[in-house]
Amino acid sequence: MASRPPLDRLRAIIETFPETSEKLSHGSPTWWGGKKTFACYHAGGYDEGRRAVWIKAPPGAQEALVAADPERFYRPKYLGPSGWVALRLEGRVDWNEVRGLLLQGYRMVAPKRALARLDGDAD
């Protein structure tokens, strides 16, 4: 069975998070948690033709991830100075890791009611 394209896999993960939306921003699929962005997909225009997802990250995470594995992680253009981290989606991708990073970014921007739904605390 052929593997699913990275964009399809990202969408499948993100659609499990409450109150997310996808819109094109600067030509790239970008996801919002409520009214703030937490991830965007790039088909290669910013990384020598290599596919990647850019994800909002907590303070210090970008530096730690890039230092630990600079072949997979890098500081993305434009959003890197704000702490976002980019993860290349080529070769062997650990989709559980991708999900964890997306969830971390989502939790940083999602409305409280969406987080309550995510955590099963909403009625």
ABEGO torsion letter per residue (X at the ends): XBBBBAAAAAAAAAAABBGBBBBBBGGBBBBBBEABBABBBBAGAABGGBBBBBBBBBBGAAAAAAAABAAABBBBBGAAAAGBBBBBBBEBBBAAAAAAAAAAAAAAABBAAAAAAAAGABX
